[in-house]
Amino acid sequence: MARSAWVFRPIVWFATASMLTTIVHELAHACAAYVLGVRSTLFNYTVDLDLTPGQAAEHQQAVIGIAGPLACLALGLFAWLAYKRWRGSDVELPLLYFSVFGIGTFAGNLMSAAFVGDFSAVAVALHVPMAFRYGIAVVGALSTITVHFLGGRELAQWAPANVGRVVGRLGIIALPALLGTAAVVLVNQPLPAASVAARFAESFFWFFAALGALGAGRPSQYGRGNSGLRWVDVAVTVFAVLIVRLMVQGIPFTPQPAH
C-alpha cells in the first residue's frame, strides 16, 4: 500500500479539479444571466435560460455564453501563476490540475466553435462565417493538446523514479484520467448516455499529457507524490460533491424585475 500511495492524491484531485472547474463554468453563466436580468436554472452541466423575446433580440445569450469559458480561463491562468509561485508546497498538485482544467476548458470550447457549445452559440448569434469558425476550432484543438502535453510534463515529476519510467509516467496520467473521470460521471448521475460518452471523450486529451510525461526529465529519487491524502484534500472533495449534487437538482437564479 505504501509503495502505491503516490497514485491516490492525483486521482482525487483530478476528479475534484474537474468538478470544481465545471462548477465555476456553469456558475459564471448563471451569474451573468442574473446580472443581465435573465431568469435561469443552474444545473451540473448546463444553465437553462428563460429569455424574454426582448432579451433574445439583444443577443444577451451570447454574453451569457462567453462568461463560462472566460471564467475558466481566468481560473486556469490564476492557478498556473500560483503553481509557479508555490512550487514544493502542499497546494502544488491541486493548482496544476486547476491550471490544466481551467485553460483546457476554455480551449476546448474554442475547439467546438464550429459545432456546438458556448462559443458556437456566440458565433451563431453574431453570424460569424463558418470558415472563420473552423479556424477557431483548429486553434482550440491545438491549444487543448498543448495544455495537456505541458501539464503531463509537470505531472511526470510526481511519479517515483523507483517504479520505472513508463509505469510511473503512465500511472500518474492514465489512472487519474480513467478513475477520476469515472468518479466524476458517478457523482453527476443521472446523466444521459451522450453526456457520459462526452466526459470520457474529453479524457482522451490526457493521452497527450501521457506523451508529455514520457518526454519529461527524470523525477527525483522519491518523486513529489509520496505523501498521502491530507484532510484538506478530502474536505474539498466532499464540498465539490455536495455542490454538484445540489446542481443536479437545479438551482434557480431569479433576478429582481427592474422598476
NUZA-102525 format. One line per 5 residues: their letters; for each residue x, y, z of C-alpha. Coordinates in pm, 1 decimal. Example, Ala and Ser with C-alpha at 12.3 -4.5 7.8 and 13.67 -1.06 7.14 Angstrom:
NUZA-102525
as) 1230.0:-450.0:780.0 | 1367.0:-106.0:714.0;
END
This chain:
NUZA-102525
marsa) 0.0:0.0:0.0 | 275.9:244.9:97.2 | 459.8:195.8:-231.7 | 146.6:272.9:-432.8 | 20.8:560.0:-215.4;
wvfrp) 158.4:817.6:-457.6 | -124.3:749.9:-704.3 | -415.3:829.2:-470.3 | -379.5:1205.5:-439.0 | -361.1:1264.2:-817.7;
ivwfa) -678.0:1055.1:-867.5 | -865.2:1254.4:-602.3 | -751.3:1591.5:-732.9 | -818.2:1501.7:-1095.8 | -1183.5:1439.7:-1008.3;
tasml) -1209.1:1732.2:-766.8 | -1049.8:1987.8:-1000.7 | -1269.5:1864.4:-1285.3 | -1586.9:1908.5:-1078.5 | -1489.9:2248.0:-935.1;
ttivh) -1391.0:2381.8:-1277.6 | -1728.9:2276.4:-1414.6 | -1899.9:2442.1:-1117.0 | -1713.7:2767.4:-1192.5 | -1803.7:2737.3:-1561.7;
elaha) -2176.6:2690.1:-1511.3 | -2198.6:2929.4:-1216.4 | -2043.7:3203.0:-1433.9 | -2322.4:3150.5:-1687.9 | -2588.8:3174.3:-1417.5;
caayv) -2432.5:3482.9:-1256.5 | -2400.4:3658.2:-1592.6 | -2764.7:3581.9:-1662.3 | -2861.4:3717.6:-1319.7 | -2671.0:4042.0:-1377.0;
lgvrs) -2841.8:4085.5:-1714.4 | -3182.1:4025.3:-1558.8 | -3236.1:3684.5:-1720.5 | -3409.1:3412.5:-1521.2 | -3214.2:3084.8:-1523.0;
tlfny) -3176.2:2748.6:-1354.8 | -2826.6:2622.0:-1277.9 | -2763.1:2252.8:-1340.5 | -2446.2:2043.8:-1320.8 | -2362.4:2063.3:-1692.0;
tvdld) -2590.3:2336.3:-1822.1 | -2782.3:2651.1:-1738.2 | -3139.2:2671.3:-1862.5 | -3221.3:3028.0:-1965.2 | -3568.7:3180.9:-1961.3;
ltpgq) -3512.8:3460.1:-2212.0 | -3783.9:3708.4:-2296.7 | -3823.3:3798.0:-2666.9 | -3653.7:4130.9:-2596.8 | -3356.8:3967.0:-2425.2;
aaehq) -3318.2:3720.6:-2710.8 | -3322.0:4003.1:-2964.3 | -3045.6:4182.7:-2774.3 | -2818.1:3876.4:-2802.0 | -2787.5:3853.4:-2425.5;
qavig) -2749.4:3476.3:-2465.1 | -2416.9:3538.7:-2641.7 | -2288.0:3744.4:-2348.9 | -2401.7:3478.9:-2104.1 | -2240.9:3211.7:-2322.1;
iagpl) -1888.8:3354.5:-2315.3 | -1896.9:3409.0:-1937.6 | -1838.0:3040.8:-1861.0 | -1526.6:2982.5:-2076.2 | -1378.1:3318.2:-1973.6;
aclal) -1424.8:3234.6:-1605.0 | -1244.6:2903.2:-1661.4 | -961.6:3077.7:-1844.2 | -921.7:3320.0:-1554.1 | -922.6:3029.1:-1308.2;
glfaw) -663.4:2838.9:-1511.4 | -428.8:3135.5:-1554.4 | -450.3:3228.7:-1186.6 | -386.4:2867.1:-1085.6 | -83.7:2848.4:-1317.3;
laykr) 70.1:3165.0:-1173.6 | 5.5:3036.7:-822.2 | 151.4:2698.1:-918.3 | 475.3:2863.6:-1031.5 | 481.0:3069.9:-712.8;
wrgsd) 418.3:2787.7:-465.6 | 625.4:2507.1:-610.1 | 704.1:2245.0:-347.2 | 404.9:2329.7:-128.3 | 101.9:2114.4:-46.8;
velpl) -114.7:2308.7:-295.4 | 117.5:2248.3:-590.1 | -63.8:1942.6:-727.9 | -417.6:2088.3:-697.8 | -303.9:2410.9:-864.2;
lyfsv) -154.6:2215.9:-1152.7 | -483.2:2033.5:-1212.5 | -680.5:2358.9:-1192.5 | -442.5:2506.7:-1448.7 | -498.5:2225.4:-1696.7;
fgigt) -874.6:2201.4:-1645.1 | -929.2:2578.2:-1645.2 | -725.5:2666.8:-1954.0 | -819.3:2336.1:-2117.9 | -1191.2:2407.7:-2075.2;
fagnl) -1152.3:2743.7:-2245.9 | -951.0:2589.7:-2530.0 | -1198.1:2302.7:-2559.4 | -1483.3:2549.7:-2602.5 | -1285.4:2720.9:-2878.1;
msaaf) -1241.6:2379.6:-3040.8 | -1618.5:2331.5:-3057.7 | -1687.3:2678.2:-3201.5 | -1780.1:2530.0:-3539.2 | -2011.4:2268.1:-3393.3;
vgdfs) -2179.3:2300.6:-3050.2 | -2117.0:2467.1:-2715.4 | -2079.4:2817.7:-2578.0 | -1861.8:2969.8:-2848.7 | -2069.5:2803.8:-3118.0;
avava) -2382.2:2973.8:-2980.1 | -2197.8:3305.7:-2971.1 | -2076.6:3256.7:-3329.3 | -2430.1:3181.5:-3446.9 | -2569.5:3486.5:-3267.7;
lhvpm) -2303.5:3710.5:-3423.3 | -2331.4:3545.6:-3768.9 | -1962.8:3451.8:-3778.4 | -1874.0:3285.4:-4113.1 | -1823.0:2908.4:-4097.4;
afryg) -1472.9:2933.2:-4243.9 | -1367.6:3155.2:-3953.4 | -1539.0:2924.7:-3704.4 | -1342.2:2627.8:-3840.2 | -1023.2:2830.0:-3798.5;
iavvg) -1112.2:2899.8:-3435.4 | -1182.9:2528.5:-3387.0 | -836.4:2436.4:-3517.0 | -671.5:2687.9:-3282.9 | -877.1:2547.6:-2996.4;
alsti) -777.8:2187.8:-3074.1 | -407.4:2272.8:-3092.4 | -432.0:2474.1:-2771.0 | -609.1:2190.0:-2589.4 | -341.9:1943.1:-2698.2;
tvhfl) -63.1:2180.3:-2593.1 | -214.3:2247.6:-2248.9 | -243.9:1876.1:-2174.0 | 102.6:1799.7:-2313.5 | 265.4:2062.3:-2091.2;
ggrel) 55.3:1952.4:-1795.6 | 179.4:1597.5:-1846.3 | 540.3:1713.1:-1836.3 | 476.5:1874.3:-1499.1 | 283.8:1575.9:-1362.3;
aqwap) 570.1:1344.5:-1454.5 | 764.8:1480.6:-1159.5 | 510.5:1324.9:-922.3 | 590.3:966.3:-1023.2 | 860.4:799.0:-809.4;
anvgr) 1166.3:704.7:-1011.5 | 1182.2:359.4:-849.5 | 860.4:240.7:-1020.5 | 1011.3:261.0:-1367.2 | 991.1:533.5:-1627.8;
vvgrl) 699.9:405.8:-1836.8 | 494.0:264.5:-1549.2 | 541.6:578.6:-1342.1 | 458.4:821.9:-1622.0 | 154.5:631.5:-1745.6;
giial) 38.2:562.7:-1390.5 | 44.0:929.5:-1295.4 | -160.7:1015.1:-1607.2 | -372.2:713.3:-1703.1 | -507.0:612.1:-1361.7;
pallg) -623.7:961.1:-1261.6 | -777.4:1019.6:-1605.7 | -969.4:691.2:-1611.0 | -1066.5:658.3:-1244.9 | -1111.9:1032.4:-1195.8;
taavv) -1342.4:1058.0:-1497.1 | -1540.5:755.7:-1376.0 | -1578.9:921.8:-1034.4 | -1699.6:1247.0:-1194.1 | -1956.6:1058.3:-1402.6;
lvnqp) -2077.4:871.0:-1093.7 | -2116.2:1187.1:-884.8 | -2311.2:1359.5:-1164.2 | -2570.0:1084.0:-1206.4 | -2823.7:1070.8:-1355.7;
lpaas) -2658.8:1161.6:-1685.8 | -2775.5:1083.8:-2039.9 | -2561.6:830.0:-2223.4 | -2442.6:1103.7:-2459.8 | -2313.9:1310.4:-2166.0;
vaarf) -2132.5:1009.9:-2020.3 | -1970.0:947.3:-2357.7 | -1871.7:1315.4:-2377.0 | -1698.8:1301.7:-2038.3 | -1487.7:1004.5:-2141.8;
aesff) -1421.0:1159.8:-2482.9 | -1280.1:1464.2:-2303.8 | -1043.4:1237.6:-2112.5 | -886.8:1138.6:-2447.5 | -680.0:1457.4:-2438.6;
wffaa) -491.8:1318.2:-2140.5 | -327.5:1089.1:-2396.0 | -125.8:1395.9:-2496.1 | -44.2:1450.8:-2129.3 | 94.6:1096.1:-2124.6;
lgalg) 311.0:1180.6:-2425.2 | 435.6:1490.5:-2247.1 | 510.4:1287.6:-1935.3 | 706.6:1028.1:-2130.8 | 926.3:1301.5:-2273.7;
agrps) 985.0:1476.2:-1940.8 | 1303.9:1463.7:-1740.5 | 1373.3:1205.2:-1473.6 | 1198.7:1279.7:-1141.1 | 1375.7:1284.9:-810.2;
qygrg) 1457.5:956.8:-640.4 | 1135.8:956.3:-441.1 | 915.4:1171.4:-660.5 | 698.2:1452.1:-529.1 | 386.7:1249.5:-459.8;
nsglr) 494.9:1024.7:-175.2 | 275.7:1188.7:86.0 | -77.7:1057.4:113.2 | -407.9:1237.5:118.6 | -449.1:1532.0:353.2;
wvdva) -769.9:1601.0:539.2 | -798.2:1921.4:335.4 | -798.7:1714.9:14.1 | -1089.4:1507.7:141.0 | -1277.2:1813.5:271.5;
vtvfa) -1254.0:1995.6:-61.9 | -1362.6:1683.8:-247.6 | -1666.7:1639.4:-22.5 | -1753.4:2007.0:-74.2 | -1733.2:1966.8:-453.3;
vlivr) -1952.4:1655.7:-443.9 | -2217.6:1831.2:-232.0 | -2230.1:2129.4:-469.5 | -2260.5:1900.9:-771.3 | -2547.1:1709.7:-609.1;
lmvqg) -2728.0:2039.5:-545.3 | -2674.2:2140.5:-907.8 | -2811.9:1808.4:-1031.3 | -3144.0:1903.9:-871.1 | -3135.1:2252.0:-1024.8;
ipftp) -3073.4:2587.0:-854.2 | -3296.5:2876.3:-969.9 | -3146.8:3221.7:-1023.8 | -3429.3:3476.5:-1024.0 | -3323.8:3841.1:-1063.7;
qpah) -3546.9:4113.3:-927.0 | -3752.4:4282.0:-1200.2 | -3636.2:4627.5:-1296.5 | -3853.2:4912.8:-1169.5;
END
